[in-house]
Amino acid sequence: MKPTLCSAMSALALIGCSVPVAGGPERVTELRPDARVQPRGGAVLQRAMLDGHNDARRAAGVPALGWSDELASDAARYAAILAETRTFRHSVEPRGRTAEGENLFTGTRGAYSYREMVDLWVAEKKDFVNRPTPDFSRTGNYADVAHFTQIVWRGTSQVGCALASNARDDYLVCRYTPPGNVVGQRAF
């Protein structure tokens, strides 16, 4: 059985001012070092995600991931739902034709490059210890490293990602097969 994993990764990188949202909690908007829009597009996304994931996997000594258009399509459908509804939560399983793992990111529209998005997940490595799931975090909270462990999960062989945006936020969804973070197993 795979636990449902969710954490607001953008909160790790948020700096800036709080902006009240009518009827909801304060919204934190990142300060931008410059006004340049980050490069976007399907080919740029695929290259950045594969490079970021496979750099982390290489460092962990596990085989590289291949890109899956089917997983990317599944991710695109869910990213569009998140952007439209302005929600940030993991999808309900089962996720696709076969079992799929999932990583999510949200942040201010255009504020992050694709590589910065995946690097925030990889940065969880600092709290990772290679023990059986869910006891693989120095903090005692598996969610503090679950994005990283999904990325480096030895049994995972494919990834597909997609980005959807609304007027204020980007939502990145990556899907993985076979899924990682299997209770009782080690990442690698």
Contacts in CASP RR format, 6 or more apart in sequence:
PFRMAT RR
TARGET T0000
AUTHOR 0000-0000-0000
METHOD contacts of the structure
MODEL  1
MKPTLCSAMSALALIGCSVPVAGGPERVTELRPDARVQPRGGAVLQRAML
DGHNDARRAAGVPALGWSDELASDAARYAAILAETRTFRHSVEPRGRTAE
GENLFTGTRGAYSYREMVDLWVAEKKDFVNRPTPDFSRTGNYADVAHFTQ
IVWRGTSQVGCALASNARDDYLVCRYTPPGNVVGQRAF
1 182 0 8 1.000
1 183 0 8 1.000
2 93 0 8 1.000
2 99 0 8 1.000
2 101 0 8 1.000
2 179 0 8 1.000
2 180 0 8 1.000
2 181 0 8 1.000
2 182 0 8 1.000
2 183 0 8 1.000
3 133 0 8 1.000
3 134 0 8 1.000
3 142 0 8 1.000
3 146 0 8 1.000
3 181 0 8 1.000
3 183 0 8 1.000
4 90 0 8 1.000
4 93 0 8 1.000
5 90 0 8 1.000
5 102 0 8 1.000
5 142 0 8 1.000
5 143 0 8 1.000
5 146 0 8 1.000
5 147 0 8 1.000
5 150 0 8 1.000
5 181 0 8 1.000
6 88 0 8 1.000
6 89 0 8 1.000
6 90 0 8 1.000
6 104 0 8 1.000
6 143 0 8 1.000
7 143 0 8 1.000
7 144 0 8 1.000
7 146 0 8 1.000
7 147 0 8 1.000
8 88 0 8 1.000
8 106 0 8 1.000
9 104 0 8 1.000
9 105 0 8 1.000
9 106 0 8 1.000
9 117 0 8 1.000
9 120 0 8 1.000
9 121 0 8 1.000
9 147 0 8 1.000
10 30 0 8 1.000
10 105 0 8 1.000
10 106 0 8 1.000
10 107 0 8 1.000
10 108 0 8 1.000
10 120 0 8 1.000
11 28 0 8 1.000
12 120 0 8 1.000
12 123 0 8 1.000
13 30 0 8 1.000
13 112 0 8 1.000
13 116 0 8 1.000
13 120 0 8 1.000
14 28 0 8 1.000
14 30 0 8 1.000
15 30 0 8 1.000
15 31 0 8 1.000
16 28 0 8 1.000
16 29 0 8 1.000
16 30 0 8 1.000
16 31 0 8 1.000
17 28 0 8 1.000
17 29 0 8 1.000
17 31 0 8 1.000
18 26 0 8 1.000
18 27 0 8 1.000
18 28 0 8 1.000
19 26 0 8 1.000
19 27 0 8 1.000
19 28 0 8 1.000
19 29 0 8 1.000
20 26 0 8 1.000
20 27 0 8 1.000
21 27 0 8 1.000
27 168 0 8 1.000
29 108 0 8 1.000
30 107 0 8 1.000
30 108 0 8 1.000
30 111 0 8 1.000
32 108 0 8 1.000
32 111 0 8 1.000
37 110 0 8 1.000
38 110 0 8 1.000
38 111 0 8 1.000
38 112 0 8 1.000
38 113 0 8 1.000
38 114 0 8 1.000
39 113 0 8 1.000
39 114 0 8 1.000
40 110 0 8 1.000
40 163 0 8 1.000
44 114 0 8 1.000
45 114 0 8 1.000
45 161 0 8 1.000
45 162 0 8 1.000
45 163 0 8 1.000
46 67 0 8 1.000
46 72 0 8 1.000
46 160 0 8 1.000
46 161 0 8 1.000
48 113 0 8 1.000
48 114 0 8 1.000
48 115 0 8 1.000
48 118 0 8 1.000
49 67 0 8 1.000
49 114 0 8 1.000
49 118 0 8 1.000
49 159 0 8 1.000
49 160 0 8 1.000
49 161 0 8 1.000
49 174 0 8 1.000
50 65 0 8 1.000
50 66 0 8 1.000
50 67 0 8 1.000
50 159 0 8 1.000
51 115 0 8 1.000
52 115 0 8 1.000
52 118 0 8 1.000
52 119 0 8 1.000
52 122 0 8 1.000
53 65 0 8 1.000
53 118 0 8 1.000
53 151 0 8 1.000
53 159 0 8 1.000
54 64 0 8 1.000
54 65 0 8 1.000
55 122 0 8 1.000
56 122 0 8 1.000
56 125 0 8 1.000
56 148 0 8 1.000
56 151 0 8 1.000
56 152 0 8 1.000
57 63 0 8 1.000
57 64 0 8 1.000
57 65 0 8 1.000
57 151 0 8 1.000
57 152 0 8 1.000
58 64 0 8 1.000
60 152 0 8 1.000
60 187 0 8 1.000
60 188 0 8 1.000
61 188 0 8 1.000
62 152 0 8 1.000
62 153 0 8 1.000
62 154 0 8 1.000
62 155 0 8 1.000
62 188 0 8 1.000
63 154 0 8 1.000
63 157 0 8 1.000
65 156 0 8 1.000
65 157 0 8 1.000
65 158 0 8 1.000
65 159 0 8 1.000
65 176 0 8 1.000
66 157 0 8 1.000
66 158 0 8 1.000
66 159 0 8 1.000
67 158 0 8 1.000
67 159 0 8 1.000
67 160 0 8 1.000
68 158 0 8 1.000
68 159 0 8 1.000
68 160 0 8 1.000
68 175 0 8 1.000
68 177 0 8 1.000
69 160 0 8 1.000
70 97 0 8 1.000
71 100 0 8 1.000
71 158 0 8 1.000
71 159 0 8 1.000
71 160 0 8 1.000
71 161 0 8 1.000
71 175 0 8 1.000
71 176 0 8 1.000
71 177 0 8 1.000
72 160 0 8 1.000
72 161 0 8 1.000
72 162 0 8 1.000
72 175 0 8 1.000
73 162 0 8 1.000
74 95 0 8 1.000
74 96 0 8 1.000
74 100 0 8 1.000
74 160 0 8 1.000
74 175 0 8 1.000
75 160 0 8 1.000
75 161 0 8 1.000
75 162 0 8 1.000
75 173 0 8 1.000
75 174 0 8 1.000
75 175 0 8 1.000
76 162 0 8 1.000
76 164 0 8 1.000
76 173 0 8 1.000
78 91 0 8 1.000
78 95 0 8 1.000
78 102 0 8 1.000
78 173 0 8 1.000
79 162 0 8 1.000
79 163 0 8 1.000
79 164 0 8 1.000
79 171 0 8 1.000
79 172 0 8 1.000
79 173 0 8 1.000
80 164 0 8 1.000
81 87 0 8 1.000
82 88 0 8 1.000
82 104 0 8 1.000
82 106 0 8 1.000
82 164 0 8 1.000
82 171 0 8 1.000
82 173 0 8 1.000
83 164 0 8 1.000
83 165 0 8 1.000
83 166 0 8 1.000
83 169 0 8 1.000
83 171 0 8 1.000
84 164 0 8 1.000
84 166 0 8 1.000
86 166 0 8 1.000
86 169 0 8 1.000
88 104 0 8 1.000
88 106 0 8 1.000
88 171 0 8 1.000
89 104 0 8 1.000
90 102 0 8 1.000
90 104 0 8 1.000
91 102 0 8 1.000
93 99 0 8 1.000
94 100 0 8 1.000
95 101 0 8 1.000
95 102 0 8 1.000
95 175 0 8 1.000
98 177 0 8 1.000
98 178 0 8 1.000
99 177 0 8 1.000
99 178 0 8 1.000
99 179 0 8 1.000
100 175 0 8 1.000
100 176 0 8 1.000
100 177 0 8 1.000
100 179 0 8 1.000
101 150 0 8 1.000
101 156 0 8 1.000
101 175 0 8 1.000
101 176 0 8 1.000
101 177 0 8 1.000
101 179 0 8 1.000
101 180 0 8 1.000
101 181 0 8 1.000
102 150 0 8 1.000
102 173 0 8 1.000
102 174 0 8 1.000
102 175 0 8 1.000
102 176 0 8 1.000
102 179 0 8 1.000
103 121 0 8 1.000
103 147 0 8 1.000
103 150 0 8 1.000
103 151 0 8 1.000
103 173 0 8 1.000
103 174 0 8 1.000
103 176 0 8 1.000
104 171 0 8 1.000
104 172 0 8 1.000
104 173 0 8 1.000
104 174 0 8 1.000
105 112 0 8 1.000
105 117 0 8 1.000
105 120 0 8 1.000
105 121 0 8 1.000
105 170 0 8 1.000
105 171 0 8 1.000
105 172 0 8 1.000
106 169 0 8 1.000
106 170 0 8 1.000
106 171 0 8 1.000
106 172 0 8 1.000
107 169 0 8 1.000
107 170 0 8 1.000
108 168 0 8 1.000
108 169 0 8 1.000
108 170 0 8 1.000
109 165 0 8 1.000
109 166 0 8 1.000
109 167 0 8 1.000
109 168 0 8 1.000
109 169 0 8 1.000
109 170 0 8 1.000
110 165 0 8 1.000
110 170 0 8 1.000
111 170 0 8 1.000
112 170 0 8 1.000
114 163 0 8 1.000
114 172 0 8 1.000
117 170 0 8 1.000
117 172 0 8 1.000
118 151 0 8 1.000
118 174 0 8 1.000
120 147 0 8 1.000
121 147 0 8 1.000
121 148 0 8 1.000
121 151 0 8 1.000
122 148 0 8 1.000
122 151 0 8 1.000
123 148 0 8 1.000
124 144 0 8 1.000
124 145 0 8 1.000
124 146 0 8 1.000
124 147 0 8 1.000
124 148 0 8 1.000
124 149 0 8 1.000
125 145 0 8 1.000
125 148 0 8 1.000
127 137 0 8 1.000
127 138 0 8 1.000
127 139 0 8 1.000
127 144 0 8 1.000
127 145 0 8 1.000
128 136 0 8 1.000
128 137 0 8 1.000
128 138 0 8 1.000
128 145 0 8 1.000
128 148 0 8 1.000
128 149 0 8 1.000
128 187 0 8 1.000
129 136 0 8 1.000
129 137 0 8 1.000
129 138 0 8 1.000
130 136 0 8 1.000
130 186 0 8 1.000
130 187 0 8 1.000
130 188 0 8 1.000
131 186 0 8 1.000
132 183 0 8 1.000
132 184 0 8 1.000
132 185 0 8 1.000
132 186 0 8 1.000
133 142 0 8 1.000
133 149 0 8 1.000
133 181 0 8 1.000
133 182 0 8 1.000
133 183 0 8 1.000
133 184 0 8 1.000
133 185 0 8 1.000
133 186 0 8 1.000
133 187 0 8 1.000
134 142 0 8 1.000
134 181 0 8 1.000
134 183 0 8 1.000
134 184 0 8 1.000
135 142 0 8 1.000
136 142 0 8 1.000
136 145 0 8 1.000
136 149 0 8 1.000
136 186 0 8 1.000
136 187 0 8 1.000
137 143 0 8 1.000
137 144 0 8 1.000
137 145 0 8 1.000
142 181 0 8 1.000
146 181 0 8 1.000
149 180 0 8 1.000
149 181 0 8 1.000
149 187 0 8 1.000
150 156 0 8 1.000
150 176 0 8 1.000
150 179 0 8 1.000
150 180 0 8 1.000
150 181 0 8 1.000
152 187 0 8 1.000
152 188 0 8 1.000
153 176 0 8 1.000
153 179 0 8 1.000
153 180 0 8 1.000
153 181 0 8 1.000
153 187 0 8 1.000
153 188 0 8 1.000
154 187 0 8 1.000
154 188 0 8 1.000
155 178 0 8 1.000
155 180 0 8 1.000
156 176 0 8 1.000
156 177 0 8 1.000
156 178 0 8 1.000
156 179 0 8 1.000
156 180 0 8 1.000
157 177 0 8 1.000
157 178 0 8 1.000
158 176 0 8 1.000
158 177 0 8 1.000
159 174 0 8 1.000
159 175 0 8 1.000
159 176 0 8 1.000
160 174 0 8 1.000
160 175 0 8 1.000
160 176 0 8 1.000
161 172 0 8 1.000
161 173 0 8 1.000
161 174 0 8 1.000
161 175 0 8 1.000
162 172 0 8 1.000
162 173 0 8 1.000
163 170 0 8 1.000
163 171 0 8 1.000
163 172 0 8 1.000
163 173 0 8 1.000
164 170 0 8 1.000
164 171 0 8 1.000
164 173 0 8 1.000
165 171 0 8 1.000
180 187 0 8 1.000
END
